[in-house]
Amino acid sequence: MVRLLVTYMEQLAPPDGAALSSPLAGAGIAEERPDADDYLSLYRSVGMPLQWDERLRMTREELLAFLASSSTALYILRHGGRSVGLCEFVGVGEREVELKHFGLVPDAQGRRLGPYLLDWSLRAIWSHRPERVWLHTDTWDHPKAKATYERIGFKAYAEVWEQFPD
């Protein structure tokens, strides 16, 4: 078992101000319903450095049901003809929506694409009129994750040491 400091954060209103523009020509975001293999390829590319494994532990049937669910929203950032980022929400259409996974493939980081993807995706989720969007981040996440969430309007409401399988 490994202990991680987990910070729970919430956003109670949509992002303020004008939407962020794409920092790179040809980069665009769309809500997509990828097939299981394409989803897992992107999930691994983004999540391996961050120790993501939740979707990898799902059975094929569970993954297919998750991807087909109307309460799942997947926003995918593409640049240069390939998927380079993922913003995944669960609970769409409910009072509370969770930002479950968010990140970029390593070679797309450091170009302001993360804030662009997050801002765009959150604005889309808030169009469903939830009361709250929440997330948790931990010590395995990108070092700038918490600051990025705070800049877009998330506020921490709890910090807890939690145990996870090694």
C-alpha positions as CSV (number, residue, x, y, z in Angstrom):
1,M,0.0,0.0,0.0
2,V,1.1,3.5,-0.7
3,R,-0.1,6.7,1.1
4,L,-1.0,9.7,-1.0
5,L,-2.1,13.2,0.0
6,V,-5.4,13.7,-1.8
7,T,-6.9,17.1,-2.2
8,Y,-10.6,17.4,-2.9
9,M,-11.6,20.5,-4.9
10,E,-14.9,22.0,-6.1
11,Q,-16.1,24.6,-8.6
12,L,-19.5,26.2,-7.8
13,A,-19.8,28.3,-10.9
14,P,-18.6,28.3,-14.5
15,P,-15.1,29.7,-15.3
16,D,-15.0,33.5,-15.3
17,G,-14.2,35.7,-18.3
18,A,-13.7,34.9,-21.9
19,A,-12.9,31.4,-23.0
20,L,-9.3,30.6,-23.6
21,S,-8.2,30.4,-27.2
22,S,-6.2,27.5,-28.6
23,P,-2.5,28.2,-28.0
24,L,-1.5,26.2,-31.1
25,A,-2.9,26.5,-34.7
26,G,-4.7,23.3,-35.6
27,A,-5.5,22.2,-32.0
28,G,-9.1,21.6,-31.4
29,I,-11.4,19.9,-28.8
30,A,-14.6,18.0,-29.3
31,E,-16.9,15.8,-27.2
32,E,-16.3,12.3,-28.6
33,R,-17.4,8.7,-28.0
34,P,-14.3,6.8,-28.9
35,D,-14.4,3.0,-29.2
36,A,-12.8,1.1,-26.3
37,D,-9.4,0.6,-28.0
38,D,-9.0,4.2,-29.0
39,Y,-10.1,5.4,-25.5
40,L,-7.7,3.0,-23.7
41,S,-4.8,4.0,-26.0
42,L,-5.3,7.7,-25.1
43,Y,-6.0,6.8,-21.4
44,R,-2.7,4.9,-21.2
45,S,-0.7,7.6,-23.1
46,V,-1.9,10.3,-20.7
47,G,-2.2,8.3,-17.6
48,M,0.8,6.0,-17.4
49,P,3.1,8.7,-16.0
50,L,0.5,9.6,-13.5
51,Q,-0.2,6.1,-12.3
52,W,-3.8,6.0,-13.7
53,D,-5.2,2.5,-13.6
54,E,-8.9,2.7,-12.8
55,R,-10.1,2.2,-16.4
56,L,-7.5,-0.5,-17.0
57,R,-9.0,-2.5,-14.1
58,M,-12.5,-2.5,-15.7
59,T,-13.8,-5.5,-17.5
60,R,-14.5,-5.0,-21.2
61,E,-18.2,-4.9,-20.5
62,E,-17.8,-2.3,-17.8
63,L,-15.7,-0.1,-20.0
64,L,-18.1,-0.3,-22.9
65,A,-21.0,0.6,-20.6
66,F,-19.0,3.5,-19.2
67,L,-18.2,4.8,-22.7
68,A,-21.8,4.5,-23.8
69,S,-23.4,6.1,-20.7
70,S,-25.2,9.4,-21.1
71,S,-23.7,10.5,-17.8
72,T,-20.1,10.2,-19.2
73,A,-18.6,13.1,-21.2
74,L,-15.2,12.7,-22.9
75,Y,-13.6,15.8,-24.3
76,I,-10.6,15.0,-26.5
77,L,-7.9,17.5,-27.6
78,R,-6.4,16.8,-31.0
79,H,-3.4,18.3,-32.6
80,G,-1.5,17.3,-35.7
81,G,-4.0,14.6,-36.5
82,R,-3.7,12.8,-33.2
83,S,-5.3,12.7,-29.7
84,V,-3.1,14.5,-27.2
85,G,-5.4,15.3,-24.3
86,L,-8.4,14.0,-22.4
87,C,-10.9,15.6,-20.0
88,E,-13.3,13.0,-18.6
89,F,-16.5,13.7,-16.6
90,V,-18.9,11.4,-14.8
91,G,-22.3,12.3,-13.5
92,V,-23.3,14.6,-16.4
93,G,-27.0,15.5,-16.1
94,E,-26.9,15.2,-12.3
95,R,-26.5,17.8,-9.6
96,E,-22.8,17.0,-9.1
97,V,-20.4,16.2,-11.9
98,E,-17.0,14.8,-11.2
99,L,-14.0,15.7,-13.3
100,K,-12.5,12.1,-13.2
101,H,-9.5,12.3,-15.5
102,F,-7.7,15.2,-17.1
103,G,-4.3,15.4,-18.7
104,L,-2.1,15.6,-21.8
105,V,0.3,13.1,-23.4
106,P,3.8,14.0,-22.2
107,D,5.0,15.5,-25.5
108,A,2.0,18.0,-25.5
109,Q,2.7,19.4,-22.1
110,G,4.2,22.8,-21.5
111,R,2.4,24.5,-24.4
112,R,-0.7,25.9,-22.5
113,L,-2.8,23.1,-24.0
114,G,-3.9,21.9,-20.6
115,P,-5.5,25.1,-19.4
116,Y,-7.2,25.4,-22.9
117,L,-8.6,21.9,-22.7
118,L,-9.8,22.3,-19.1
119,D,-11.4,25.7,-19.7
120,W,-13.2,24.5,-22.8
121,S,-14.4,21.3,-21.2
122,L,-15.6,22.9,-18.0
123,R,-17.6,25.5,-20.0
124,A,-19.3,22.6,-21.9
125,I,-20.1,20.8,-18.7
126,W,-21.5,23.9,-17.0
127,S,-24.0,24.1,-20.0
128,H,-25.7,21.1,-18.4
129,R,-26.3,23.2,-15.3
130,P,-24.8,21.2,-12.5
131,E,-24.7,22.7,-9.0
132,R,-21.1,21.7,-8.5
133,V,-18.2,20.2,-10.4
134,W,-15.7,18.5,-8.2
135,L,-12.4,16.5,-8.5
136,H,-9.6,15.1,-6.5
137,T,-5.9,15.4,-7.2
138,D,-3.1,13.7,-5.4
139,T,0.7,13.6,-5.0
140,W,1.1,11.4,-8.1
141,D,-0.6,14.0,-10.4
142,H,1.3,16.5,-12.4
143,P,3.1,19.0,-10.1
144,K,1.1,21.9,-11.7
145,A,-2.3,20.2,-11.4
146,K,-3.5,21.8,-8.2
147,A,-2.4,25.3,-9.3
148,T,-4.1,24.9,-12.7
149,Y,-7.4,23.9,-11.0
150,E,-7.2,26.9,-8.7
151,R,-6.5,29.3,-11.5
152,I,-9.7,28.2,-13.2
153,G,-11.8,28.6,-10.1
154,F,-11.6,25.3,-8.1
155,K,-11.2,25.6,-4.3
156,A,-9.9,23.0,-2.0
157,Y,-12.4,21.7,0.6
158,A,-10.5,18.8,2.1
159,E,-7.1,17.2,2.2
160,V,-6.8,13.6,3.4
161,W,-4.0,11.0,3.5
162,E,-5.4,7.9,1.7
163,Q,-4.1,4.4,1.1
164,F,-3.9,3.0,-2.4
165,P,-2.7,-0.4,-3.7
166,D,0.9,-0.3,-4.7
